[in-house]
């Protein structure tokens, strides 16, 4: 007798049961999954073989196997520094946010009324950055410190009033990985980097528009930059300071020193090093840059009842609105990591943060004094946490390295004789004694038995000790007891709708199940506590993860090589375009700079192309939503001598498998161009077709979409790129840690990007196997076509394939309701009363909803959503017929809060029951929005992006043009 397969992970991930599948197929009007797929995916692009991946593992088997892999990583005490430091995430925050699906499965807060918890947490984070950096505005985070510095450079270049200014000064004390990234980002757009000693820089020379310095420097020295800043400003040169947030609790803020922008990494605020990420890069600036600050900006506004409410302010979807004129391609933030860093500050408060910093500084001075007694020379006259030491010879350094590593300790080794030691929050007195003992043994001397803590003046230049206050808002001075902190976080969590409540049917965003078994390894110390620049022989487990995942992604895409470095989808786009650019330039085709981009493309596509130094030429779409092949043919011919690439999404942004895709790719190749495929819709390709089969040369993969990494409220994401063989040499490299010998510059601060969340995708592929991944794609297509079949009698479905099928998503046309006064936004807000997050609003077509259910939703959940949409259609019909008032109706007033309906006198022309319990299922698990509809224009006219009572700015009337009227997710 053969034992039954009981614990099959695929059955947990692919939600529809056999009975449900049969019922859905009947509704769609096909006899089998095979028939549905044959009518949906063109035969010309179907794979001719099954995916060759390892057999699927059960959850138990995977976790056991992965524990063995992770155990190959060696977790040493890290004193390497360079922007990454050991730290401790408070357990109450780890358990209740990082490990809590109520936080990590939420989506980007475009629907602010059901995202008030995350938005408040982000306001806290922004306040931390504003207070510590001393600048007026801070965003909700960027990808890491290096990319934040690059964004600052681009922003300032766009804002300079100096003609023909294209030089950017970079202090040699800026972190090496940041300098690497600045080179990568500067070259394509014609910015010239000038790297040197800031004390000798002449910024009055012709051509300078900006400069960046590190505070403290990469070697640990704390410089007083006041004179440098003053001279820069005298020459109309902007100044960026890359700073250490914890050091700023003791040091005068960059704002007080006159900096225009401050960037950095909030990793040491409780976020594990994770072999490089994910971490929230921070970005703050003068108020004058509020209209061009990259990324997300969270602001305060008011709701319909006049209550304080939070929302994303100003450039909510800059890339979709401005496209190739956007100042950045960054369209999201590292939300989950920002929340963690912000909560770290909330829990510890200003006093404890300062005590952490003081302890580190005292221990660093104690270590310096002890090493001085051993005769070790220390270079930094002023420092916070880092000593810069000189040994007598290269042989002594090698002996020190061997002895330290034998004891599980990592230092930084600059060159043959210099050593760096950066202390951190978790360094204790016995750690300092251990370090001293290592040196003593190598030097052949006796270390003191006990170390007396040094009680001396701070090692800062005169006038650099901080005197200004920070984190004075009550939120940072209230929740220091665990009970209070627990309740505060739970209060915020209860304001947010996540996948823990209901499906989030967002087209193009693929809100898949983030299985618990996939998430478990993320918080293992073997995964989280490695420094990204640790010796490679200490990261053998990560080596296995990288090697396997790259091989599996190559199999899925059909490509020859994959880079795991890009740490967002937009960053993956950029890296892919740089690979194409590098290929052309290596062949002497520097003139190939034209990128053809369909009008329907995701807004980051044209923004990324411009950042890569390309000229965007838009290709028309047909009435059916496909690429206009005739227009493409004409433009490919017109620009044949200059054609660099075509950027295309497949299935199309309109949710259709374009049958001409192979012809399209061949046409571009005939004219010497390459095809970049946006991998946003890979959820409809895996196992059925592939980018290589279609004819693409490079494709980025959103691991936070198709491969199950959680969206985390708007981040983290990972955007690896796969390429054909002749593009492989142009994948990203890294200046600090060689990445497979590639010379190309880095696109992320860490060599392998956000390495610590790669285990999630590794787990997903391991437990699904090749057949499971293919069935996931089939189930996604089934679920989408089931929704289409049930809703197309109520809402026109805008685009379909030749057999009337959609891919894994569809567009519901809501534009016809506008003549009755009902906007697509009204439908989105009304869905909240039914317990659902809205589908994608007004992308890729204004006035529409793009729906994507994913394979992880059961028929019962799909039916609840369908019933909600049908019920809303009936409510719209009441307005159309005149039964309901065009302005005073249940849609225009949505969403309805408890406070809205629990009033003594109800004056609205519909019942309270219709407002909050429109269908019977809602009663069983009602989700109450915490605020009414938010006034977006008020928030833009009165921009406040820190913890401030609403009364403080209620009378302000600064005119700002709201720019979030375009597409949103």
Buried (B, 14 or more C-beta within 10 A) or exposed (E): EEEEEEEBBBEBBBBBEEEBBEBBBEBBEBEEBEBBBBBBBBEEBEBEEEBEBEEBBBBEBBBEEBBEBBEBBBBBBBBBBBBBBBBBBBEBBBBBBBBBBBBBBBBBBBBBBBBBBBBBBBBBBBBBBBBBBBBBBBBBBBBBBBBBBBBBBBBBBEBBEBEEBBBBBBBBBBBBBBBBBBBBBBBBBEBEBBBEEBEEBEBEEEBBBBBBBBBBBBBBBBBBBBEBBEBBBEBBBBBBBBBBBBBBBBBBBBBBBBBBBBBBBBBBBBBBBBBBBBBBBBBBBBEEBBBBBBBBBBBBBBBBEEBBBBBBBBBBBBBBBBBBEBBBBBBBBBBBBBBBBBBBBBBBBBEBBBEBBEBBBBBBBBBBBBBEEBEBEBBBEBBBBBBBBEBEEEEBBBBBBEBBBEBEBBBBBBEEBBBBBBBBBBBEBEBBBBBBBBBBBBBEEEBEEEBEEBEEEBBBBEEBEBEEEBBEBEBBEEBBEEEEBBEBBEEBBEBBBBBBBBBBBBBBBBBBBBBEBBBBBBBBEBBBBBBBBBBEEBBBBBBBBBEBBBBBBBBBBBBBBBBBBBBBBBBBBBBBBBBBBBBBEEEEBEEBBBBBBBBBBBBBBBBBBBBBBBEBBBBBBEEBBBBBBEBBBEBBEEBBEBBBBBBBBBBBBBBBBBBBBBBBBEBBBEBBBBBBBBBBBBBBBBBBBBBBBBBBBBBBBBBBBBBBBBBBBBBBBBBBBBBBEBBBBBBBBBBBBEBBEBEBBBBBBBBBBBBBBBBBBBBBBBBBBBBBBBBBBBBBBBBBBBBBBBBBEBBBBBBBBEEBBBBBBBBBBBBEBEEBBBBBBBBBBBBBBBBBBBBBBBBBBBBBBBBBBBBBBBBEBBBBBBBBBBBBBEBBBBBBEEEBBEEEBBBBBBBBBEEBBEEEEEEBEBEBEBBBBBBEBBEEEEBBBBBBBBBBBBBBBBBBBBBBEBEEBEEEEEEBEBBBBBBBB
